[in-house]
Amino acid sequence: MKLSLNKFYITSNLLVWFLLFTATLAGPKLFLTEAELPPEKILYYWLETFACALLAFTLSFAISFFIDKKINFKDNWKTIVWKILITFLIVQVLYTLLIWPILNIVQQYAKYQPSSEMTFTGKIYNVFYFATLFIIWLFVFLTIKIFHQLKTVQFRQLELEANLKESQLNTLKGQINPHFMFNSLNNIRGLMLEDVGKARNMLTSLSETLRYSLTKSDINSISLEDELEMVENYVAISKIQFENRLHFETHIDNASLSKQIPPMIVQMLIENALKHGISNLKNGGKVSLSTSIKDTQLQIEVTNSGSLQRSENSTQLGLKNIKKRLELLYGEAATFKLREIENQVVATIKIPLT
């Protein structure tokens, strides 16, 4: 949550600082005195209040922006406390260096000359006064920040669980759907007349595919190596239908095999390549799966012959599912791109390594 850039927060922060300094600076001097004050003195008190409030707002905005950008509340708490403490001290130094030149400018503008200069003790008191106000503000800001972050995490967790349940239901519906199950069984039945051993192997692959989709679709992550075993079974079954029209190859970086990925996500890419790519080509084509580690990210790429053609009857459910799950699990740290390059469709997923 970028609380520092929230319009409501910015407006409220400025208003609160102004009211606070009005109550402690201009208010007592203007409304708790019975003497009639000259206009330049009244102007000076209001300008002093506004200048202090504006400086406090600017510095508080700077530290809130720094916290939003540079402090991750998932880090070690000692590190977080030290960062905030150092930033707080820097702000105090900046306030001390800036406030007196600013008030001198205010005096010149209001044409007001105080009867006595501010003593060193008075200036020290002013620093502690501002520090007290800033500690109160910092406590309120961090409370709001942490509370909202906890709510966001809880909301994301609930949304993720709901999405995973929906994915599981979609998978189950896909299993019941005759498009994959019945076609596979019919193809295996026909294969039994030609090669019983191969048909038996295909039944095993089909069984393993269904077992994987049932047992793995309700968890958040699985190793890439386990996912590739399921993909091999899926491709083996699909080759019965496509026969020589399907050419499948892999280029797997061994270092990527142990990395964690959302289950079924590679299978969805392969399924999309077969359904919307190879099946639309009379002579078939090639599907290539590659994995690599680049810049602290796991890159998964599926390339298939064909072009990007969006059918009117297509719901793009598989692609939407991939994007949504990546967003919920990794936020903006993971990306999914689908593009056409030289008569080939390239789907690329990049997942941060943790």
N, C-alpha and C positions, 0 to 999 in steps of 0.2 A: 504494500500500500504506500503510495507516494503522498503521505499526509501533508508534507510541506507545500505541495503544489495544488492542494485542494482549495478551491475558491472560498468555500465556507470557512475553512480553517484560517486562510489568509485574512479575510475580512474580520473574523472574530478576534484573531490575534492582535491586529492593529487596534481594534476598538477597545479591547481589554487593557492594553498598555496605556492608551490615552486616558481611559477612565481611571486607571490605577494612579497615574501620575497627576491627574487632575485632583484626585482625592487626597494626595499626599503633598503636592506642591502648590498649585494655584488655588485649590479650594480653601485650605486654612488661611492663606495670606489674603484672599479676597473676601471671603464670606465670614470669617471669624474675627474680623477687626472692625472696630467702630470708627476708626479714623478715616477721613476722606483721602483717598489715594489719587495722586496725579495720573493723568492719562498714560504717560510714558512708562510709569511703574506697572500699571495694569497690563499694558501691552507686553511689557517684558515678562511678567509672570505667565501670561498665556503662551508667549513664544517659547519661554523656557520649558514649560510643560510639554508643548508640542515637539520641541527639539529632543527632549529626553525620551519621549514616547517613540518618536520616529527612529532614534538610534537604537533603543531597546528592541523595537520591532525588527529592524534590519539585522541586528546581531542574532536575535532569536530565530529569524528566518534562516540565517546562514548555518546555524548549528543544526536546525531541524532538517535542512536540505542535506547537510553532511551526514547526519544519522541515516536518512533515507537512502543515500547513495553508497556510503562506505561501510556502514555497520550492518552485519548480518547477525540477526538475533539467534541464529543456529550455532554460532561460534561459541567458544569458551567464554563463560561469563566474566572471568578475570580480564580477558582481552577487551571485552566490550566496555567494562567499567573503566579501564585505563584509557581507552580511546575517548570516552565521554568526559572523563576527568581532565585530560590534556586539552581537549577542545574547550571545556568550560574555562580553564585557566587562560587560554589564549583570548577568549572573548572578554574576560575581565581586563586583561592588559589592553586590548583594543579600546574598550570603553574608557579606561583611564586616560589613554593617549588622545582620544577624540573628543571627549565631553567638554573639556575646558576650552579648547580653541573654538568649538561650536558655540558655547555660551558667550564667549567674547564677541563673536560675530553677531549674536542675538542682542547683546548690549549695545553695540554700535548701531544696529538697525533700529532698535527701539529708542535710541538716544537717551539711555538711562545709565546713570553712574551711581553704583551703590555707595553708601556712606562708608563702608569698610570692605577691604578685600577679604576673600575667602582664605582662612588660615589653613596651614598644613593639616592640622588635626581635623578641620572641617572636611577637607578633601578626602582624608582617610575614611572618615565616617561615611561620606558619600559613596565611596567604593564598596564598603561593607553593606550599605543600604541597597545598592543596586545588586550586589551579589545575592543578598537575601531574596529579593524579588525574583531574580533569575533562577535561583534554586527552586522556588515555588513553581515558576513557569515550567522548568525542566521536568519536575516531578509530574505535573499535570500532562505535559506532552508525552512523556514516556508511558504513563499510565494508559492514555488513549491509544498510543501506538501499539503497545503490547496487547491490550484488550482486543483491538481490531484485528491484529495479526492472529491471535488465538481463534477468533471467530472465523477468519478467513481460512485457517488451516482446518478447522472443524467442518466448514462448509465444503471445502475441496475434498475432504475425506468422505463426507456423505455423498457428494456428487460422484466421486470416483467409485464408491461402492455401488451406487445406483447404476452407473455406466457399465461396470463389470458384470452386474447382474443382467443388464440388458444385453450385453454381448453374449453372455452365456445362453440367454433365451434365444437370441438370434442364431447361435450355433446349433442349438437343439432343433430349431425350426428348419435349419438347413439340412440337418441329418434326416429329418422326417421327409423333407422335400424329395420327390423322386428324381430331380435333376441329377443329383450326385449318387445317391444310394442305389436307386433302381437301375440307372444306366451302368453303374459299376457292377452290380450283381448280374445284370443281363450279359455284359461283356465277359465277365468271368465264366458264366454258364456256357457261352459260346466257345470260350477258350478251353474248357474242359474236354471238348470233342477233339481238340488238336493237341493239347499238351497239359495233361493232368497235373504234372509237377509244377508247372508255371502257374496254373490256375490256383493251386494250393498256396503258392507263395503270394499271389495277389490277394487271396482271402485273408492271409495273415497281415498283409500291408493294410488292407481295409480295416481289419479289426484293430490294429495298432493306431490307425488314424482316428477312428472313432473313440478309442480309449483315451487318447491324448486330448482330444477336444473336450471330453467330459471331465477329465481329472485336472487339467491345467488351465482351463479358461476362467477359473474363479480365484486365481492368484495374481499378484501384481508383476512378478518377474520370474524369469527362468533363464538358464544359461543358453547362449546361442547354439552350443553343441547339441543340446537336447532338442531345440527347435529344428535344427537341420535334419535330425533323424526323422522327425515327423514330416518334413518337407520331402525327403527322399521317398517315403511311403506314399505321400500324396501324388508325387510326380509319376511313380511307378504305376499307380492305378490309372492315372490320366493317360499314360502311354497306350493302354489297351484301347481307349477310344480314339486317340489321335494317330496311333500306329507310327508310320514313318514320317508323318507330318510334323511331329514334335521332336525337336533337338534341344536337349537340356544340358547345360554345362555350368560348372561352379568354379569360382576363383576365391578361395577362402584363406584369409590370413590366419595362421595358427594362433597368433596372439589374441585374436578376437573370440576364440571359441569359448573361453571361460567368462566372457562378459555377459552381464545380465540385460535381458530385453523383455518387453511385454510379451507374454505367450500369444501364439497364433498370428503375430503381426507379420512375420515373413511369409507364412502360409497364405495370408490374405493378399499379399503382393503377388505371389505366384498364381493364386486363383484368379486375380484380376487380369494378369497377363495372358492366361489361357482363355478366359471367358471373353474378354474384349479384344484380344489380339490374335492369337493363333487360330481360334475357332472361326474367325472371319476371313481367313486366308485360304484359298483353294489348295495351294501347294504347301500350306503350313508355314512354319518358320522356326526361329530359334529363341529360346529363353535362357538368359544368362543371369546367374546370381553371383554377386561378389561382395566380400566384406573386407574392411580395412580399418585401421586406426589412424586418424589424422587430427592433429591439434587437439588432443585430449577428448576426442569424440570418436564414437564407433559409427562408421558409415556403412550402411547396407544399401546395395543398389541392385535393382532388378531391371533388366533390359529385355524387351521383346520386339520381335518384328511386327510391323503394322504402324498405324497412325492413331492419333487421338480423335476418336469419333464418339460423340456423346449421343447415345440412343435416346429417343423420346420415352421409351419404356424403362430406361435404366434409372434406378433411384440413387445410384452412386453410394449405396449404403456402406459397402466395404471401405471405400476411401474416406467417407465421413467418420466411420468408426475408428480408422487409424489416426486421423487428425485429432479426434476428440480424446482418445486415450493418451496420445503423446502430450497433449496440452494439459491434461489433468495430472499426469505423472511427473512431467518435467517442466511445465510452464513454457516460457519462451526459450528455454535452453535447448529444446529439441525442435527439429524442423522436418517437414515432409514436403517434397516437391515432385510434381509429375509434369514432364515436358516431352516434346517430340524433337528428336535430333536425327536428321538424315534417314527418314523412313523407319525410325525406331522410337519406341516409347520407353522413356527412362524414368523409373520411380526411385527416388533417393530419400532415405531416412538417415538423419544424423541424431545420435543420442549421446548425451554427455556421460563421460565415464566417472563413476563415483567410487 
